[in-house]
Amino acid sequence: MTDNELVPDEPQPEATGPDDSKSAPEDRAAEGPFDATEANPARPYVDLGGLKILPREGLHLRLEVEEGTNRVVAVGLDYAKSTLQVQAFAAPRSTGLWHEIREQIEDQILKQGGKATVQNGVFGPELIAGVPATAPDGTQGLRIARFVGVDGPRWLLRGVIAGEAMTNPTAQAAVEELFRSVVVVRGTSPMPPRDLIPLTIPKTAASGGAQAAGA
């Protein structure tokens, strides 16, 4: 090789950033979770502003309120001896948030001394986690929970599942169907990505405080 010969550059790995692709079941538009434009208007939903919940026998609905601001920040659903907490966030039109947020949840749980495993479920990649928690008797342990997420049109719906649905296939299927039935009302107002889509107390429950029971 002479001094004038050029040495080919070694191939360099491409720089990779956060995965901003959308994560959702292929049949999401038909089977849910639904966008407000996809929901059946004839169904008797409980209107919570940014979310609509379909009542069913045995379902109890709780609104989780932020201390200090009295802002409704999440919807808690007790069903099939399990709990499902749902929250909806604004997202970009063409990209998703779930992959990045799932990684951040996993990192936070591990830093707290918990455990976390990523697996593929009916909604796509999800997180099975042991979250540090204090039992009623004061002992420390891990609360097992399942974090699921679906990217929709300009929104992300996140769910946290716990209880019998973690071990009982029948309860698991019931809670998954409940999550599928949720409707996200994103609205047309501009919102920064990751902002919580506002929730409101339904008119039927306004006189009874921030708790309501499903039919």
N, C-alpha and C positions, 0 to 999 in steps of 0.2 A: 504494500500500500504506500503510495507516495503522499507527500505533504499536501498535494492538491486534491486528493480524493476526499469525498465527503462521507462521513460516517452517518448512516441513517439514525434518526432519533429513535430512542426507545419509546414504544407506545405507552402513553400515560393514561392512567385510569380517569374516566370522566368524573368530574365533581358532581356529587349527589347532594341534594338538599332534602328538606322534609317532603314526604310523600303527600301531595295535595290532590291526588286523584279521589274521585268520589267512591264511597263504600256503601253499597246498598244491595238488597236482593234484586235479582233481575225482574221479578214480578212485583216490585214495590208499588208501582202506579195502580196495579189492579188489586193487590192483596194487602197493601199498607206496609208501614205507616203512610197515611195519606196527606197530601197537600189539600188546602181548603178548596181548591178548584176541582179536586178529584172525589171529594166526599159526597155521599148520597144525601141530598137535602131533606129527604123524607124521614131520615133517622132521627130519633129524639135525643140528640146529643146534649150533654151538660156543657154549656158555653163558659169557658174560663178565660176568654180573651185570646191569648196566644195558643191555647190548646182546647180541643173539644174531646170529651170523654163519652163513650157510649155506655150508658147504664146497663147493668145486668144483675141477675139475682146473685146475692152473696158478695157483691162488690161494695166496699166502703171507701169513700174518697176523703182525703185530708189535704188541706192546703198548708204548705210549710211557709211560715212568715219569718222574714229577717228581723232580728231584734234591732231596735233603734229606729229603723226606717218604716217598719210595718209593711214592707214590700213583700208580696207573694213571690217566692223564688223557685218553688217546686211543687209538684203535685204528687202526693203519696197515695197509692192504691193498694188496699188490702184485699187479697183475693186468693182463693184456693190455698189457704193457710200459708200464704206467701206475701211478700211486699214487693211492689214495683214503684220506684221513684222515677218520674219523668221530668225532663227539662228540655226546652227548645231554645236554640241559639241561632242568631242570624249568621249567614254564611255567604261567600261569594257566589255569583251566578254559575260560573263554569268550573269551579274547583270545590273540593270537599275539605272538611275539617277533622273527620273522625280519626284518620290514621295518626295525625299529629297529636290530637288531644288524648288518644288512647295511650300513646307513648309517654305523655306527660303524667297521666294518671298512674301508670306503672312506675315511673321514676319516683313519684311522690310517695307511693305506698312502700316501695323498697327503702326509701330514706327514713320512713317512720318505723322500720323494723318489721314490716309485713312481708308477704309473699305474693307473687303474681306470675301467672302463666298465660301466654297468648294462645288461643286456639281458634279454629274456624267453626262458626256456628251457622244457624239458619239465616242470620242477618249479615254474615260476613265475619271478619276478624273481631274477636271479642277478648275480654280479659277475665280470667278467673282469679280472684284475689282473696288473700287472708288479710283483713284489715285489722290492725291493733284496736282493741276495744276493752272496756271495763265491764265486767259482769255485774248483775245486781248485788252480788255478795261482796263486791270490791276486788275480786281477783282479776288479773289481767289475762287476756287471751286473744284469739284471732276470730273475727267475724267473717265468715265466708260469704262472698258476694260475687255477682256476675255483672260486669259492665258491658253493655251493648250500645251500639250507635248506628244510626242510619243517616246518610246524607241525602237530603231531598232538594227540591228546587229553592235555592237560596236559604236553606235552613239545615240544621243538624238536630236530630232528636236523639237524646241520650237517655238510656234507662239503666237503673241499678236494681238488680233482682236479688232477693234473699229469702230465706225461709225454706219451706218444703219443696219449692220449685228447684232447689239445688240438688235434691236427691231423689225426688219422686217424679218419674216420667210423665204421669198424668197431670200433676200440678205444673210441671215445666211446660207442657204443651198448652195448658190453659192460660198461663201467664204470657207465653209467647204470642198467643192469639190476642190477648188483651193489648199487648204492645202494638201489635199489627193494626188494631182498630183505632188507635189514636190519630187524631187529625191535627195538623199544625197549621195555624193561621198566621202566616208571615206578615201579611199586609204589604202595602206599597210604599210606605215611608222608608227613606234611606236609613240604614243602621250599620254601624261598624261591625265587621265580622267578629264573632264570639260574644257579642252583646246578647244578654238574655232577652228573648222575646217576651214582652210584658204579659203578666197573668193578672186576672181580676177575679174577685169573688162573684160567683153567680148570683143573680137577683134572687133566686129562690132560697139562697142560704145567707143573704146579707143580714137578715134580722137575727140569725143564729150564730153569728161570728164566723170565723174562718175555718169551719169544718162542715162537711156535708156528707150524707150517706147516699150511696147509689141505690137505685131501686132493687 
